[in-house]
Amino acid sequence: MKQLPGMDQFVLDWQVMKKWPAALWAVFLSMIALIAAFLVILTSHYRQAHALREYAIWGVLLFAYFFVRSRFCDEVHIHHYTLSMIVLSFTGYQSAFVTAICGLFNGIMIEGASFWGYDPVF
């Protein structure tokens, strides 16, 4: 599979990030903006559905799992498809927006897992 030029440097490690060109910073900041927008919209949907508390509890439990699990691994390297799995666990609400997000992240998860295999964190 052919990679985009420069994307081999797209590693979330501060020592590597300090040397990123402007294009990688633009990709990174765009991803952060999209994730923030997704969280704001999803929070609004779940607040209206009176399900925000349950998803907040799930988020805390998921974070705690990765925190505890990382203590038993030498190095936790989370791939893009792992993040997609996490996002998918928060897409249980029926709306056009959430369904589109679910389809997008499901495709990312399938592509990444089939190419890289699953991380030992799972």
C-alpha positions in Angstrom: 0.0 0.0 0.0 1.4 3.4 -1.0 1.6 6.0 1.7 1.2 9.7 1.3 4.6 11.6 1.3 5.7 12.6 4.8 3.0 10.6 6.5 5.6 8.1 7.8 6.7 10.9 10.1 3.1 11.2 11.5 3.9 9.8 14.9 2.4 11.2 18.1 5.7 11.5 20.0 6.9 14.9 21.0 10.4 14.2 19.9 9.2 13.4 16.4 6.5 16.1 16.4 9.0 18.9 17.0 10.4 18.1 13.6 7.1 17.9 11.7 6.7 20.1 8.6 3.7 22.5 8.4 1.6 20.0 6.4 1.7 17.4 9.2 0.7 20.1 11.8 -2.2 21.0 9.5 -3.3 17.4 9.3 -3.0 17.0 13.1 -4.9 20.2 13.9 -7.6 19.3 11.4 -8.0 16.0 13.1 -8.2 17.6 16.5 -10.9 20.1 15.2 -12.9 17.2 13.7 -12.8 15.2 16.9 -13.8 18.3 19.0 -16.7 19.0 16.6 -17.8 15.3 16.8 -17.7 15.4 20.6 -19.7 18.6 20.8 -22.4 17.3 18.4 -22.5 13.8 20.0 -22.7 15.3 23.5 -25.7 17.4 22.3 -27.4 14.3 20.9 -26.8 12.3 24.0 -28.0 15.1 26.3 -31.2 15.4 24.3 -31.7 11.6 24.5 -30.9 11.6 28.3 -28.1 9.1 27.7 -25.1 11.4 28.4 -24.4 10.0 31.9 -24.2 6.4 30.6 -21.8 7.4 27.8 -19.7 9.5 30.2 -19.4 6.5 32.5 -18.4 4.3 29.5 -15.8 6.9 28.5 -14.3 6.9 32.0 -14.3 3.1 32.1 -12.6 2.9 28.7 -10.0 5.4 29.7 -9.3 3.5 32.9 -9.0 0.2 31.0 -6.3 1.7 28.7 -4.6 3.3 31.6 -4.4 0.1 33.6 -3.6 -2.0 30.5 -0.7 0.3 29.6 0.9 -0.4 32.9 1.4 -4.0 31.8 2.7 -3.3 28.3 6.3 -2.1 27.6 5.0 0.4 25.0 1.5 1.2 24.1 1.3 2.0 20.4 -2.3 2.9 19.4 -2.9 2.8 15.7 -5.6 4.8 13.8 -7.9 1.8 13.7 -7.7 1.4 17.5 -9.0 5.0 17.8 -11.7 4.2 15.3 -12.8 1.3 17.5 -13.0 3.6 20.5 -15.1 6.1 18.5 -17.4 3.3 17.3 -18.2 2.4 20.9 -19.7 5.9 21.3 -21.9 5.7 18.2 -25.0 4.1 19.6 -27.4 6.9 18.8 -29.6 6.9 15.7 -29.2 10.0 13.6 -27.9 10.8 10.2 -24.8 12.4 11.6 -23.9 9.6 13.9 -24.6 7.0 11.2 -22.3 8.8 8.8 -19.6 9.0 11.5 -20.1 5.3 12.3 -19.7 4.4 8.6 -16.5 6.5 8.3 -14.8 5.1 11.4 -15.9 1.5 10.7 -14.2 1.8 7.3 -11.0 3.2 9.0 -11.1 0.4 11.5 -11.5 -2.4 8.9 -8.7 -1.0 6.7 -6.3 -0.5 9.6 -6.9 -3.8 11.3 -6.7 -5.8 8.0 -3.4 -4.1 7.1 -1.6 -3.9 10.5 -3.3 -6.6 12.6 -4.6 -6.0 16.1 -2.5 -4.4 18.9 -1.6 -6.4 21.9 -3.5 -3.9 24.0 -6.6 -5.8 23.0 
